[in-house]
Every structure is written in C-alpha cells, then in structure tokens.
Amino acid sequence: MARWTPERKRKLRVKSGFSLYYIVFLIFIYGPMIAMFILSFQGRRGGTSFPMRGWSLHWWKKLFEPSLVGDMQGAMGRSIILAIMVMIVIALFSTMLAMAFRKKFRFSNVLFYTILAGLMVPGVLLSLGLAMVLRQLGISPSWYTSAFAVHVVWALPFGFLVMMAVFNRFDSSLEEAARDMGASEWVVFKEVTLPLITPGIVAAGLFGFTLSYDEFARTTLLSGEFNTLPLDINASMTQRIRPTLFALGTVSTLFSLVMIGLFLGIYTILYRRSH
C-alpha cells in the first residue's frame, strides 16, 4: 500500500487546488447563462431574480406575440445575414492573405501588423471614428455597409491567424510533387492545396460568424435605423426587464451553440477526408 509521503500530499493539495479553481472558473463563466435559462421559466407573476415563483412557459409564449415577433425576427434576421456576409468575406480574405504570406514580400511586416490592429483598437473607438468619418462624408450608416465593414476589420485577424497556423503546418512538398508531374498552378491549388486547407477555411469562417453575430460595441453607432439582435436586446434592457428577455437570450444562445456545433461537425468531416 502506497505511503502518504509529504511530497505526495503536496502534489495532492496542488491538484485539488487547481481542480477547485477550475470549477469556480466554470461557474463564473457559465453560471449567469444557466441562471438566465432557469429564470426564463418563471411563473406568470415571476420576476428577474430568484426565488422562482412557479414554473411556466408564459415568458416563452410572450416571444411570439405580434408586438414582439416583428422586431425580434427582424433583428435576428439582420444579425444572421450580417454574420453570414462576414463569414464569407473572412473565409475568403484570410485564406488569400495567408497564402500571400507564404513568401516574403516588401512591407509584409507592415501589412501583418496592420491586419492585427483590428484586435488592438477598442471597439467603441473604432465605431465612433467610422461614424464621424461617415457623418463628414454625408453617408448614412447602415448594418449592411458600415457595420459590415467594421465587423470584417474585427474578425479578419482571427481568421488570418487561423490560416497562418494552417499553412505553418502545411507540407509544401506535396505541391512541388504535383508541379513536377506537370500540373498547372490552378490544378495544384484545386486538387492539392484546397482540400488540405478546407478545414482551416471552415474554422476561419466560424470565427467570422460567431464574432459578428453577437457583436455590440462595434455595431452600436453604425447600424443605422435598424438594430441587430445584440442592439435590440440592449434596448430592451433600458426599459423594464422581464423574463421575456431571458427567454430571448436563451434562444439566441442556443442558436449560437447549434451553429458552432454545425460548423464543428463540418470541420470534423472535412478534416478526416483531408487526412
């Protein structure tokens, strides 16, 4: 039977401490989301805090009332369309940029840090700056133009870094072998490069979709007269907060999780096919 030496006891205390820290971290991150989900099932006379006053689907049914359905569906539809637009652009541009950086060229370092600047500039300042420029030019902001542009600037560095990691592990000898056999550059890209980097392209697109779908700070001054879903939720919070807002947040969270699961499923299938 193993003896409890001081060294073994110390390792056990350290392991237990890290385990406790991890549990507290998970509660801190996911606790509010779980509480929101539970409170969305408050009874008819329930409020936005514990204890629960019965259980019902009353506040979920409120989501489908005519007074709320139009605004909610419109805001969610705009958020989904905007996220899809950003997803397509990020997947395309991050792939093109990462392929360009496979070889050294003049001012490559300047371009690299220019792309990453989208991560460093605070979202509110970026939104405010672009809004002021558009006002000076006499251009009205809208969710599908100005908000779309700032979302691309925000999400592009994430997709770009994903594709850079993909190409850092890419075996270029496969392309050289195809060229030695007489394949043109287009055939090499279509038959060799693209199948191998497709999982990375899907991952880059996923970053674009998820970052755009729930972005608030960079959209608040650039959406124009129509709100996206995060702005609509924030506007609802300035009024009287009801469990309906928790039901809406739960629906939005579940939709995000479904989309992430869908993308991960596609990524897994493409990754297995490419290996």
C-alpha positions in Angstrom: 0.0 0.0 0.0 1.4 3.4 -1.0 2.5 5.6 1.8 1.4 9.3 2.0 4.7 10.9 1.8 5.0 14.8 2.2 5.7 15.1 -1.5 2.7 13.1 -2.4 0.5 15.1 0.0 1.8 18.4 -1.6 1.0 17.2 -5.1 -2.5 16.2 -4.0 -3.1 19.6 -2.4 -1.8 21.4 -5.6 -4.0 19.2 -7.8 -7.1 19.7 -5.5 -6.4 23.5 -5.6 -6.3 23.6 -9.4 -9.4 21.4 -9.6 -11.3 23.8 -7.3 -10.1 26.8 -9.2 -11.3 25.2 -12.5 -14.7 24.5 -11.0 -15.1 28.1 -9.7 -14.0 29.4 -13.1 -16.6 27.3 -14.9 -19.3 28.5 -12.5 -18.2 32.1 -13.1 -18.3 31.8 -16.8 -21.4 29.7 -17.3 -23.4 30.4 -14.1 -25.1 33.6 -15.5 -26.1 31.7 -18.7 -27.6 28.9 -16.7 -29.4 31.3 -14.3 -30.8 33.1 -17.4 -32.1 29.8 -18.8 -33.7 28.9 -15.5 -35.3 32.3 -14.9 -36.9 32.2 -18.4 -39.3 29.6 -17.0 -40.6 31.9 -14.2 -44.3 31.7 -13.4 -46.6 34.4 -14.7 -46.0 36.6 -11.6 -42.3 35.8 -11.6 -39.6 38.4 -11.8 -36.0 38.5 -13.0 -34.4 37.1 -9.8 -34.6 34.2 -7.5 -36.5 32.7 -5.8 -38.7 31.2 -8.5 -42.4 32.0 -8.4 -43.7 28.9 -10.1 -42.8 27.3 -13.4 -44.4 28.0 -16.8 -43.8 28.8 -20.4 -45.5 32.2 -20.1 -42.5 34.3 -20.9 -41.5 32.0 -23.8 -45.0 32.4 -25.3 -44.5 36.2 -25.0 -41.7 35.9 -27.6 -44.3 35.0 -30.2 -46.7 37.9 -29.5 -47.3 40.1 -32.6 -45.9 43.2 -30.8 -42.6 41.4 -30.2 -42.3 39.0 -33.1 -41.7 41.5 -35.8 -38.9 43.4 -34.0 -37.3 40.2 -32.8 -37.4 38.3 -36.1 -36.2 41.4 -37.9 -33.3 42.0 -35.6 -32.3 38.3 -35.5 -32.6 38.0 -39.3 -30.3 41.0 -39.8 -27.8 39.6 -37.4 -27.8 36.2 -39.2 -27.5 37.8 -42.6 -24.7 40.1 -41.4 -22.9 37.2 -39.8 -23.1 35.1 -42.9 -21.7 38.0 -45.0 -18.8 38.5 -42.6 -18.2 34.7 -42.5 -17.9 34.5 -46.3 -15.6 37.5 -46.5 -13.4 36.3 -43.6 -13.0 32.8 -45.1 -12.0 34.2 -48.4 -9.8 37.1 -47.4 -8.0 35.2 -44.6 -7.1 32.4 -47.0 -5.8 34.9 -49.6 -3.8 36.8 -47.1 -2.3 33.7 -45.5 -1.3 32.3 -49.0 0.3 35.7 -49.8 2.4 35.5 -46.5 3.8 32.1 -47.5 6.5 34.1 -49.3 8.4 37.2 -48.2 7.4 40.4 -50.0 8.1 44.1 -49.5 6.3 45.7 -46.5 5.0 42.3 -45.4 5.6 43.2 -41.7 3.7 46.4 -42.1 0.7 44.6 -43.6 0.9 41.9 -40.9 0.6 44.4 -38.1 -2.0 46.4 -39.9 -4.2 43.4 -40.1 -3.7 42.7 -36.4 -4.5 46.3 -35.5 -8.2 45.3 -35.6 -7.6 43.3 -32.4 -5.9 46.2 -30.6 -8.2 49.1 -31.3 -11.1 49.3 -28.8 -14.4 48.5 -30.5 -16.2 51.7 -29.3 -13.5 53.9 -30.5 -13.4 52.2 -33.9 -17.2 52.5 -34.2 -17.1 56.2 -33.1 -14.3 57.0 -35.5 -16.0 55.5 -38.5 -19.3 57.1 -37.6 -17.6 60.5 -37.5 -16.0 59.9 -40.9 -19.3 58.9 -42.4 -21.0 62.0 -41.0 -18.4 64.2 -42.5 -18.9 62.5 -45.9 -22.6 62.8 -45.6 -23.1 59.0 -45.7 -25.8 57.4 -43.6 -24.6 54.3 -41.6 -26.4 51.0 -42.0 -26.0 47.5 -40.7 -25.1 46.0 -44.2 -22.5 48.6 -45.1 -20.7 50.4 -42.3 -21.4 47.8 -39.6 -20.4 45.1 -42.1 -17.1 46.8 -42.7 -16.2 47.2 -39.1 -17.2 43.6 -38.3 -14.8 42.5 -41.1 -12.0 44.6 -39.6 -12.7 43.0 -36.2 -13.0 39.4 -37.3 -10.3 39.3 -40.0 -7.3 39.0 -37.6 -8.8 35.9 -36.0 -9.4 34.2 -39.4 -6.0 35.3 -40.6 -4.2 33.8 -37.6 -6.1 30.5 -38.1 -5.0 30.3 -41.7 -1.4 31.2 -40.8 -1.3 28.3 -38.4 -2.7 26.0 -41.1 -0.1 27.0 -43.6 2.7 26.8 -41.0 1.9 23.1 -40.7 1.4 22.7 -44.5 3.7 20.3 -46.4 4.7 22.2 -49.5 6.4 19.2 -50.9 3.0 17.9 -52.0 2.6 20.9 -54.2 6.1 20.6 -55.6 5.4 16.9 -56.4 2.2 18.0 -58.3 4.2 20.6 -60.3 6.9 18.1 -61.1 4.2 16.0 -62.7 3.1 18.8 -64.9 0.1 20.2 -63.1 -0.6 23.9 -63.5 -0.8 26.3 -60.6 -4.6 26.3 -60.7 -4.7 22.4 -60.7 -2.2 22.3 -57.8 -4.4 24.7 -55.8 -7.7 23.0 -56.6 -6.5 19.3 -56.3 -3.8 19.6 -53.6 -3.8 22.8 -51.6 -7.6 23.5 -51.3 -8.6 20.0 -49.9 -5.9 20.2 -47.3 -6.7 23.7 -46.1 -10.5 23.4 -46.3 -10.9 22.6 -42.5 -8.9 25.8 -41.7 -11.2 27.8 -44.0 -14.2 26.5 -42.2 -12.7 27.4 -38.9 -11.9 30.9 -40.1 -15.4 31.3 -41.3 -16.7 30.1 -38.0 -14.7 32.8 -36.2 -16.3 35.4 -38.6 -19.8 34.2 -38.0 -19.7 34.0 -34.2 -17.8 37.2 -33.7 -20.2 39.1 -35.9 -23.4 37.6 -34.6 -23.1 38.8 -31.1 -21.0 42.0 -31.6 -22.4 45.0 -29.8 -19.7 47.6 -29.2 -18.6 47.9 -32.9 -22.2 48.0 -34.1 -23.9 50.4 -31.7 -23.1 53.6 -33.8 -23.0 52.0 -37.2 -26.2 50.0 -37.6 -28.3 52.9 -38.9 -32.1 52.9 -38.3 -32.4 49.1 -37.9 -31.0 47.2 -35.0 -29.2 43.9 -34.9 -30.1 41.4 -32.2 -27.5 42.5 -29.6 -28.6 46.1 -30.0 -32.3 45.0 -29.7 -31.6 43.1 -26.5 -29.6 46.1 -25.1 -32.5 48.4 -26.0 -34.9 46.1 -24.2 -32.8 46.3 -21.0 -33.2 50.1 -20.9 -36.9 49.5 -20.3 -38.4 47.3 -17.6 -36.5 44.0 -17.6 -38.8 41.0 -17.7 -38.1 37.2 -18.0 -39.0 37.6 -21.7 -35.6 39.0 -22.2 -34.1 35.9 -20.6 -36.1 33.7 -22.9 -34.8 35.7 -25.9 -31.2 35.4 -24.6 -31.7 31.7 -24.2 -33.0 31.3 -27.8 -30.0 33.4 -29.1 -27.5 31.3 -27.1 -29.0 28.0 -28.2 -28.9 29.2 -31.8 -25.2 30.1 -31.4 -24.4 26.7 -29.9 -26.2 25.0 -32.7 -24.3 26.9 -35.3 -21.0 26.2 -33.6 -21.9 22.5 -33.4 -22.8 22.5 -37.1 -19.5 24.1 -38.1 -17.5 21.8 -35.9 -19.3 18.8 -37.5 -18.4 20.1 -41.0 -14.9 20.8 -39.8 -14.5 17.2 -38.4 -15.8 15.7 -41.7 -13.5 17.8 -43.9 -10.5 17.2 -41.6 -11.0 13.4 -41.8 -11.4 13.5 -45.5 -8.2 15.5 -45.9 -6.2 13.1 -43.8 
